[in-house]
Amino acid sequence: MGSMKAVQYRKVGSRPEVVEIPVPEPGPGQVLLRVEAAGVCHSDFTVMSWPAEGFPYPLPLTLGHEGAGTVAAVGRGVTAVAEGEQVAVYGPWGCGGCRQCATGMENYCTRTAELGVVAPGLAAPGAMAEYMVVDDPRHLAPLDGLDPVVAAPLTDAGLTPYHAISRSLPKLVAGSTAVVIGVGGLGHLGVQLLRALTPARIVAIDLAEEPLELARRVGAHEVLRSDEHAARRVRELTGGRGAELVVDFVGAEPTVRTAAECVGIAGDVTLVGVGEGRLPVAFGAVPFGVSVAAPCWGGRAELLDVLALGRSGAISVHTETFPLEQAPEVYERLHHGDITGRAVLVP
């Protein structure tokens, strides 16, 4: 089928490169997607920071775990989608048969390691290419008119905060407070999701003025500079009670500490960011009744919810778009904090 451009991590410790590789063909039960948008995520740096010794996946790896586009071809036996349909890719692929997968929570599949099931862009070939193969049509969600540039980031930057916040919705009643730490690609959608789904007062915390301005623009009621005074200010705003929910989209040692200092009795601390911060949990180490969770990504049905919120206009992604060829420079900018919201590559 000819060749295509792809963004690959080719050698441990090197920068991603734009290369020409063959266009893949869909096998039985698979779908070939013509990619129209691929989100650029901090999680890619986690993969690219692993040492050569014990690196778990074969290289080169085509990056991109946020993808959307048009079905270009289907493999034998595929009837759930047809050529020409616009779809988003559900990224956390599971086995499809365990109890978690049976509920649509393939992000918590219990058999991925045993069966060698891997996610696109993190282990399997991903969306930063002109075409990608999707292993099963169940991992595709219809766009129903949603712009692929908006839809692609929603598959992670929208789905992950939606899943993280969902567990706390019963606590986010009128008069409650939700704190969002880190207003980047995920955090700015976290603010919008809280605004769309709850009556809670939303407090956004970040290091820099630009993300705090974005937080204000997308619905935060209060914004605070991330420093040693942030938790005290949250306590003051809540009359000393603390927040019902603190979502940390950074996960570094200082932000995890701030999260623990912000949360109130019987509140939730939810650690989404993949920094190396640790939160000791023991009697007296956190306020009584506090629940601490480290969720991962989200479920298939939840992705349908998120895409519906995007179509309705309740949430919108602040995006910067770039051609595929600029991917190495985009990663540099992301690494240095020069991207506000979400960078999206458009093949």
ABEGO torsion letter per residue (X at the ends): XEBBBBBBBABBGBBBBBBBBBBBBBBBGBBBBBBABBBBBAAAAAAAABBABGBABBOBBBBGABBBEBBABBBBGBAABBBGBBBBBBABBBAGABAAAAAGBAAABAAAAAAGBBBBGAABBBABBABBBBABAAABBBAGGBBAAAAAAAAAAAAAAAAAAAAAAAABBBGBBBBBBEBBAAAAAAAAAAAAABABBBBBBBABAAAAAAAAAAGBABBBBBBAAAAAAAAAAAGGAEBABBBBAAGBAAAAAAAAAABBBGBBBBBABABABBBBBBBGABBBGBBBBBBBEBBAAAAAAAAAAAAAGABBBBBBBBBAAAAAAAAAAAAAGABBEBBBBBX
